[in-house]
Amino acid sequence: MTGWLKRGIYILLLAGVVSLAGILALLNRGTVELDLAFAEVSVSKPLALTVAFGLGWLFGLLCAGGALLKRRAAKKKSRQDAKGTAPAET
């Protein structure tokens, strides 16, 4: 796939997500009361949804990144073992 086509798909996907967020914000006006352990907060529903989706995205990104780093380390160790250049274990 060429670079401009991939970039265009990403831009369309981003525009769709932003549009969906805007539609959800317009349809869900009002506030919601959140009782946290240390305080009670009144936030707008669009803000609460945006923060929840953002935190979920960030958590998923961190989990995927950790899994990729673990796989990269295992692959590197496997290559070193195959070459016979692995550091000696004590």
BELVENHU-V524229 format. One record per residue. RES is the residue in three letters. SS is DSSP state (@ for helix, = for strand, . for the rest). OMEGA is omega as a letter, one per 20 degrees, with the letter a starting at -180 (999 if undefined). D_LAST is the distance of its C-alpha to the last C-alpha in Angstrom with 2 decimals. Layout:
res=<RES:RES>
ss=<SS:SS>
omega=<OMEGA:OMEGA>
d_last=<D_LAST:D_LAST>
//
This chain:
res=<MET:THR:GLY:TRP:LEU:LYS:ARG:GLY:ILE:TYR:ILE:LEU:LEU:LEU:ALA:GLY:VAL:VAL:SER:LEU:ALA:GLY:ILE:LEU:ALA:LEU:LEU:ASN:ARG:GLY:THR:VAL:GLU:LEU:ASP:LEU:ALA:PHE:ALA:GLU:VAL:SER:VAL:SER:LYS:PRO:LEU:ALA:LEU:THR:VAL:ALA:PHE:GLY:LEU:GLY:TRP:LEU:PHE:GLY:LEU:LEU:CYS:ALA:GLY:GLY:ALA:LEU:LEU:LYS:ARG:ARG:ALA:ALA:LYS:LYS:LYS:SER:ARG:GLN:ASP:ALA:LYS:GLY:THR:ALA:PRO:ALA:GLU:THR>
ss=<.:.:@:@:@:@:@:@:@:@:@:@:@:@:@:@:@:@:@:@:@:@:@:@:@:@:@:.:.:.:=:=:=:=:=:.:.:.:.:=:=:=:=:=:@:@:@:@:@:@:@:@:@:@:@:@:@:@:@:@:@:@:@:@:@:@:@:@:@:@:@:@:@:@:@:@:@:@:@:@:@:@:@:.:.:.:.:.:.:.>
omega=<a:a:a:r:r:r:r:r:r:r:r:r:r:r:r:r:r:r:r:r:r:r:r:r:r:a:a:r:a:a:r:r:r:r:r:a:a:a:r:a:r:a:r:a:r:r:r:r:a:r:r:r:r:r:r:r:a:r:r:r:r:r:r:r:r:r:r:r:r:a:r:r:r:r:r:r:r:r:r:r:a:r:a:a:a:r:a:r:a:999>
d_last=<47.47:48.72:47.64:51.02:51.31:47.92:48.84:52.22:50.72:48.44:51.49:53.56:50.87:50.57:54.38:54.55:52.09:53.95:57.26:56.08:54.93:58.35:60.19:58.22:58.97:62.67:62.90:61.08:62.86:62.89:60.48:58.10:57.29:53.62:52.88:49.46:48.07:49.18:52.16:54.68:54.95:57.59:56.38:58.07:57.06:56.19:53.86:52.19:51.75:50.42:47.85:46.77:46.41:44.63:42.08:41.55:41.07:38.58:36.59:36.60:35.51:32.54:31.51:31.94:30.06:27.05:27.17:27.52:24.56:22.38:23.83:23.36:19.61:19.37:21.58:19.61:16.36:18.60:20.10:16.90:15.90:19.49:19.46:16.26:15.11:12.27:9.43:6.46:3.76:0.00>
//
